[in-house]
Amino acid sequence: MKRPLSVTLVACVYILVGTIGFVHHFGEFWRTRAFHWDFVATELMELLALLFGIFLLRGQNWARWGALAWMFFHVVISAFGAFREFAVHALICVVIAWCLFRPEAARYFGAARTERR
């Protein structure tokens, strides 16, 4: 089954965010030369975004749920900050959920699962 455009776009955004975020934060680490555990957590989150994006393109259903959980995590964290940041993250989360869980995308992820059997 052909991959829906919405899934391709979301996957590409995750790949870009993961890659750019990883490189950016890693550069900060090298500039400061100070190790902090939050650096490790941030880099792991960026790698997760990259991983989810790659496996969304491959039709892995777990990546669809992981991508949504990744974004929901950002919504929860931003709830403790400025309302505008929370609202933007919440809106992005809704758009991602819509793209990944609409019927066309559900068929794609279901078809990819049955093809592997």
mmCIF file of the C-alpha atoms, coordinates in Angstrom:
data_MODEL
# 
_entry.id   MODEL 
# 
loop_
_atom_site.group_PDB 
_atom_site.id 
_atom_site.type_symbol 
_atom_site.label_atom_id 
_atom_site.label_alt_id 
_atom_site.label_comp_id 
_atom_site.label_asym_id 
_atom_site.label_entity_id 
_atom_site.label_seq_id 
_atom_site.pdbx_PDB_ins_code 
_atom_site.Cartn_x 
_atom_site.Cartn_y 
_atom_site.Cartn_z 
_atom_site.occupancy 
_atom_site.B_iso_or_equiv 
_atom_site.pdbx_formal_charge 
_atom_site.auth_seq_id 
_atom_site.auth_comp_id 
_atom_site.auth_asym_id 
_atom_site.auth_atom_id 
_atom_site.pdbx_PDB_model_num 
ATOM 1   C CA . MET A 1 1   ? 0.000  0.000   0.000  1.00 0.00 ? 1   MET A CA 1 
ATOM 2   C CA . LYS A 1 2   ? 1.213  3.482   -0.843 1.00 0.00 ? 2   LYS A CA 1 
ATOM 3   C CA . ARG A 1 3   ? 2.219  5.657   2.120  1.00 0.00 ? 3   ARG A CA 1 
ATOM 4   C CA . PRO A 1 4   ? -0.156 8.602   2.707  1.00 0.00 ? 4   PRO A CA 1 
ATOM 5   C CA . LEU A 1 5   ? 1.359  12.038  2.163  1.00 0.00 ? 5   LEU A CA 1 
ATOM 6   C CA . SER A 1 6   ? 0.412  13.080  5.704  1.00 0.00 ? 6   SER A CA 1 
ATOM 7   C CA . VAL A 1 7   ? 2.484  10.230  7.176  1.00 0.00 ? 7   VAL A CA 1 
ATOM 8   C CA . THR A 1 8   ? 5.421  11.120  4.935  1.00 0.00 ? 8   THR A CA 1 
ATOM 9   C CA . LEU A 1 9   ? 5.277  14.765  6.005  1.00 0.00 ? 9   LEU A CA 1 
ATOM 10  C CA . VAL A 1 10  ? 5.053  13.963  9.716  1.00 0.00 ? 10  VAL A CA 1 
ATOM 11  C CA . ALA A 1 11  ? 7.901  11.444  9.415  1.00 0.00 ? 11  ALA A CA 1 
ATOM 12  C CA . CYS A 1 12  ? 10.090 13.979  7.610  1.00 0.00 ? 12  CYS A CA 1 
ATOM 13  C CA . VAL A 1 13  ? 9.392  16.594  10.281 1.00 0.00 ? 13  VAL A CA 1 
ATOM 14  C CA . TYR A 1 14  ? 10.395 14.122  12.998 1.00 0.00 ? 14  TYR A CA 1 
ATOM 15  C CA . ILE A 1 15  ? 13.578 13.241  11.120 1.00 0.00 ? 15  ILE A CA 1 
ATOM 16  C CA . LEU A 1 16  ? 14.447 16.918  10.666 1.00 0.00 ? 16  LEU A CA 1 
ATOM 17  C CA . VAL A 1 17  ? 13.638 17.859  14.265 1.00 0.00 ? 17  VAL A CA 1 
ATOM 18  C CA . GLY A 1 18  ? 15.609 14.909  15.591 1.00 0.00 ? 18  GLY A CA 1 
ATOM 19  C CA . THR A 1 19  ? 18.638 15.539  13.401 1.00 0.00 ? 19  THR A CA 1 
ATOM 20  C CA . ILE A 1 20  ? 18.769 19.311  13.757 1.00 0.00 ? 20  ILE A CA 1 
ATOM 21  C CA . GLY A 1 21  ? 18.059 19.157  17.490 1.00 0.00 ? 21  GLY A CA 1 
ATOM 22  C CA . PHE A 1 22  ? 20.732 16.519  18.078 1.00 0.00 ? 22  PHE A CA 1 
ATOM 23  C CA . VAL A 1 23  ? 23.390 18.449  16.165 1.00 0.00 ? 23  VAL A CA 1 
ATOM 24  C CA . HIS A 1 24  ? 22.432 21.763  17.786 1.00 0.00 ? 24  HIS A CA 1 
ATOM 25  C CA . HIS A 1 25  ? 22.448 20.460  21.355 1.00 0.00 ? 25  HIS A CA 1 
ATOM 26  C CA . PHE A 1 26  ? 25.610 18.460  20.782 1.00 0.00 ? 26  PHE A CA 1 
ATOM 27  C CA . GLY A 1 27  ? 27.277 21.655  19.578 1.00 0.00 ? 27  GLY A CA 1 
ATOM 28  C CA . GLU A 1 28  ? 26.235 23.394  22.791 1.00 0.00 ? 28  GLU A CA 1 
ATOM 29  C CA . PHE A 1 29  ? 27.828 20.589  24.784 1.00 0.00 ? 29  PHE A CA 1 
ATOM 30  C CA . TRP A 1 30  ? 31.142 20.993  22.944 1.00 0.00 ? 30  TRP A CA 1 
ATOM 31  C CA . ARG A 1 31  ? 31.112 24.770  23.424 1.00 0.00 ? 31  ARG A CA 1 
ATOM 32  C CA . THR A 1 32  ? 30.509 24.585  27.173 1.00 0.00 ? 32  THR A CA 1 
ATOM 33  C CA . ARG A 1 33  ? 32.405 21.313  27.806 1.00 0.00 ? 33  ARG A CA 1 
ATOM 34  C CA . ALA A 1 34  ? 30.158 20.796  30.819 1.00 0.00 ? 34  ALA A CA 1 
ATOM 35  C CA . PHE A 1 35  ? 28.432 17.464  31.246 1.00 0.00 ? 35  PHE A CA 1 
ATOM 36  C CA . HIS A 1 36  ? 24.893 17.556  32.607 1.00 0.00 ? 36  HIS A CA 1 
ATOM 37  C CA . TRP A 1 37  ? 22.348 14.782  32.769 1.00 0.00 ? 37  TRP A CA 1 
ATOM 38  C CA . ASP A 1 38  ? 19.766 17.001  31.128 1.00 0.00 ? 38  ASP A CA 1 
ATOM 39  C CA . PHE A 1 39  ? 22.069 17.057  28.101 1.00 0.00 ? 39  PHE A CA 1 
ATOM 40  C CA . VAL A 1 40  ? 21.839 13.258  27.917 1.00 0.00 ? 40  VAL A CA 1 
ATOM 41  C CA . ALA A 1 41  ? 18.045 13.348  28.277 1.00 0.00 ? 41  ALA A CA 1 
ATOM 42  C CA . THR A 1 42  ? 17.735 16.010  25.582 1.00 0.00 ? 42  THR A CA 1 
ATOM 43  C CA . GLU A 1 43  ? 19.942 14.087  23.156 1.00 0.00 ? 43  GLU A CA 1 
ATOM 44  C CA . LEU A 1 44  ? 17.968 10.895  23.806 1.00 0.00 ? 44  LEU A CA 1 
ATOM 45  C CA . MET A 1 45  ? 14.726 12.731  23.052 1.00 0.00 ? 45  MET A CA 1 
ATOM 46  C CA . GLU A 1 46  ? 16.203 14.009  19.784 1.00 0.00 ? 46  GLU A CA 1 
ATOM 47  C CA . LEU A 1 47  ? 17.360 10.506  18.841 1.00 0.00 ? 47  LEU A CA 1 
ATOM 48  C CA . LEU A 1 48  ? 13.884 9.175   19.625 1.00 0.00 ? 48  LEU A CA 1 
ATOM 49  C CA . ALA A 1 49  ? 12.360 11.738  17.258 1.00 0.00 ? 49  ALA A CA 1 
ATOM 50  C CA . LEU A 1 50  ? 14.772 10.613  14.540 1.00 0.00 ? 50  LEU A CA 1 
ATOM 51  C CA . LEU A 1 51  ? 14.015 6.953   15.223 1.00 0.00 ? 51  LEU A CA 1 
ATOM 52  C CA . PHE A 1 52  ? 10.238 7.501   15.152 1.00 0.00 ? 52  PHE A CA 1 
ATOM 53  C CA . GLY A 1 53  ? 10.510 9.415   11.884 1.00 0.00 ? 53  GLY A CA 1 
ATOM 54  C CA . ILE A 1 54  ? 12.516 6.680   10.189 1.00 0.00 ? 54  ILE A CA 1 
ATOM 55  C CA . PHE A 1 55  ? 10.188 3.922   11.316 1.00 0.00 ? 55  PHE A CA 1 
ATOM 56  C CA . LEU A 1 56  ? 7.068  5.932   10.424 1.00 0.00 ? 56  LEU A CA 1 
ATOM 57  C CA . LEU A 1 57  ? 8.353  5.859   6.859  1.00 0.00 ? 57  LEU A CA 1 
ATOM 58  C CA . ARG A 1 58  ? 8.696  2.083   7.158  1.00 0.00 ? 58  ARG A CA 1 
ATOM 59  C CA . GLY A 1 59  ? 5.088  1.690   8.319  1.00 0.00 ? 59  GLY A CA 1 
ATOM 60  C CA . GLN A 1 60  ? 5.826  0.545   11.860 1.00 0.00 ? 60  GLN A CA 1 
ATOM 61  C CA . ASN A 1 61  ? 2.721  0.951   14.008 1.00 0.00 ? 61  ASN A CA 1 
ATOM 62  C CA . TRP A 1 62  ? 4.744  1.306   17.242 1.00 0.00 ? 62  TRP A CA 1 
ATOM 63  C CA . ALA A 1 63  ? 6.472  4.359   15.718 1.00 0.00 ? 63  ALA A CA 1 
ATOM 64  C CA . ARG A 1 64  ? 3.093  5.994   15.172 1.00 0.00 ? 64  ARG A CA 1 
ATOM 65  C CA . TRP A 1 65  ? 2.249  5.604   18.856 1.00 0.00 ? 65  TRP A CA 1 
ATOM 66  C CA . GLY A 1 66  ? 5.762  6.602   19.903 1.00 0.00 ? 66  GLY A CA 1 
ATOM 67  C CA . ALA A 1 67  ? 5.645  9.755   17.794 1.00 0.00 ? 67  ALA A CA 1 
ATOM 68  C CA . LEU A 1 68  ? 2.370  10.759  19.385 1.00 0.00 ? 68  LEU A CA 1 
ATOM 69  C CA . ALA A 1 69  ? 3.682  9.999   22.889 1.00 0.00 ? 69  ALA A CA 1 
ATOM 70  C CA . TRP A 1 70  ? 6.836  12.017  22.129 1.00 0.00 ? 70  TRP A CA 1 
ATOM 71  C CA . MET A 1 71  ? 4.739  15.042  21.205 1.00 0.00 ? 71  MET A CA 1 
ATOM 72  C CA . PHE A 1 72  ? 2.356  14.540  24.133 1.00 0.00 ? 72  PHE A CA 1 
ATOM 73  C CA . PHE A 1 73  ? 5.396  14.548  26.447 1.00 0.00 ? 73  PHE A CA 1 
ATOM 74  C CA . HIS A 1 74  ? 6.275  17.987  25.074 1.00 0.00 ? 74  HIS A CA 1 
ATOM 75  C CA . VAL A 1 75  ? 2.716  19.167  25.677 1.00 0.00 ? 75  VAL A CA 1 
ATOM 76  C CA . VAL A 1 76  ? 2.897  18.059  29.315 1.00 0.00 ? 76  VAL A CA 1 
ATOM 77  C CA . ILE A 1 77  ? 6.277  19.705  29.884 1.00 0.00 ? 77  ILE A CA 1 
ATOM 78  C CA . SER A 1 78  ? 5.167  22.948  28.255 1.00 0.00 ? 78  SER A CA 1 
ATOM 79  C CA . ALA A 1 79  ? 2.076  23.036  30.497 1.00 0.00 ? 79  ALA A CA 1 
ATOM 80  C CA . PHE A 1 80  ? 4.395  24.192  33.283 1.00 0.00 ? 80  PHE A CA 1 
ATOM 81  C CA . GLY A 1 81  ? 5.637  27.162  31.251 1.00 0.00 ? 81  GLY A CA 1 
ATOM 82  C CA . ALA A 1 82  ? 4.055  29.922  29.252 1.00 0.00 ? 82  ALA A CA 1 
ATOM 83  C CA . PHE A 1 83  ? 0.510  29.354  28.017 1.00 0.00 ? 83  PHE A CA 1 
ATOM 84  C CA . ARG A 1 84  ? 1.441  30.248  24.444 1.00 0.00 ? 84  ARG A CA 1 
ATOM 85  C CA . GLU A 1 85  ? 4.094  27.513  24.330 1.00 0.00 ? 85  GLU A CA 1 
ATOM 86  C CA . PHE A 1 86  ? 1.602  25.026  25.752 1.00 0.00 ? 86  PHE A CA 1 
ATOM 87  C CA . ALA A 1 87  ? -1.045 26.021  23.205 1.00 0.00 ? 87  ALA A CA 1 
ATOM 88  C CA . VAL A 1 88  ? 1.367  25.669  20.274 1.00 0.00 ? 88  VAL A CA 1 
ATOM 89  C CA . HIS A 1 89  ? 2.560  22.247  21.443 1.00 0.00 ? 89  HIS A CA 1 
ATOM 90  C CA . ALA A 1 90  ? -1.027 21.114  22.014 1.00 0.00 ? 90  ALA A CA 1 
ATOM 91  C CA . LEU A 1 91  ? -2.060 22.254  18.538 1.00 0.00 ? 91  LEU A CA 1 
ATOM 92  C CA . ILE A 1 92  ? 0.909  20.483  16.942 1.00 0.00 ? 92  ILE A CA 1 
ATOM 93  C CA . CYS A 1 93  ? 0.045  17.339  18.910 1.00 0.00 ? 93  CYS A CA 1 
ATOM 94  C CA . VAL A 1 94  ? -3.537 17.424  17.611 1.00 0.00 ? 94  VAL A CA 1 
ATOM 95  C CA . VAL A 1 95  ? -2.345 17.872  14.022 1.00 0.00 ? 95  VAL A CA 1 
ATOM 96  C CA . ILE A 1 96  ? 0.119  14.973  14.359 1.00 0.00 ? 96  ILE A CA 1 
ATOM 97  C CA . ALA A 1 97  ? -2.579 12.758  15.879 1.00 0.00 ? 97  ALA A CA 1 
ATOM 98  C CA . TRP A 1 98  ? -4.939 13.632  13.041 1.00 0.00 ? 98  TRP A CA 1 
ATOM 99  C CA . CYS A 1 99  ? -2.285 12.888  10.408 1.00 0.00 ? 99  CYS A CA 1 
ATOM 100 C CA . LEU A 1 100 ? -1.210 9.574   11.921 1.00 0.00 ? 100 LEU A CA 1 
ATOM 101 C CA . PHE A 1 101 ? -4.580 8.190   13.000 1.00 0.00 ? 101 PHE A CA 1 
ATOM 102 C CA . ARG A 1 102 ? -6.964 9.102   10.198 1.00 0.00 ? 102 ARG A CA 1 
ATOM 103 C CA . PRO A 1 103 ? -8.433 6.127   8.329  1.00 0.00 ? 103 PRO A CA 1 
ATOM 104 C CA . GLU A 1 104 ? -6.011 6.320   5.402  1.00 0.00 ? 104 GLU A CA 1 
ATOM 105 C CA . ALA A 1 105 ? -3.001 6.269   7.746  1.00 0.00 ? 105 ALA A CA 1 
ATOM 106 C CA . ALA A 1 106 ? -4.516 3.494   9.875  1.00 0.00 ? 106 ALA A CA 1 
ATOM 107 C CA . ARG A 1 107 ? -4.885 1.351   6.747  1.00 0.00 ? 107 ARG A CA 1 
ATOM 108 C CA . TYR A 1 108 ? -1.270 2.058   5.819  1.00 0.00 ? 108 TYR A CA 1 
ATOM 109 C CA . PHE A 1 109 ? 0.050  1.013   9.220  1.00 0.00 ? 109 PHE A CA 1 
ATOM 110 C CA . GLY A 1 110 ? -2.262 -2.017  9.265  1.00 0.00 ? 110 GLY A CA 1 
ATOM 111 C CA . ALA A 1 111 ? -1.213 -3.049  5.744  1.00 0.00 ? 111 ALA A CA 1 
ATOM 112 C CA . ALA A 1 112 ? 2.462  -2.693  6.600  1.00 0.00 ? 112 ALA A CA 1 
ATOM 113 C CA . ARG A 1 113 ? 1.945  -4.964  9.600  1.00 0.00 ? 113 ARG A CA 1 
ATOM 114 C CA . THR A 1 114 ? 0.175  -7.682  7.592  1.00 0.00 ? 114 THR A CA 1 
ATOM 115 C CA . GLU A 1 115 ? 2.811  -7.556  4.809  1.00 0.00 ? 115 GLU A CA 1 
ATOM 116 C CA . ARG A 1 116 ? 5.548  -8.446  7.312  1.00 0.00 ? 116 ARG A CA 1 
ATOM 117 C CA . ARG A 1 117 ? 3.807  -11.671 8.332  1.00 0.00 ? 117 ARG A CA 1 
# 
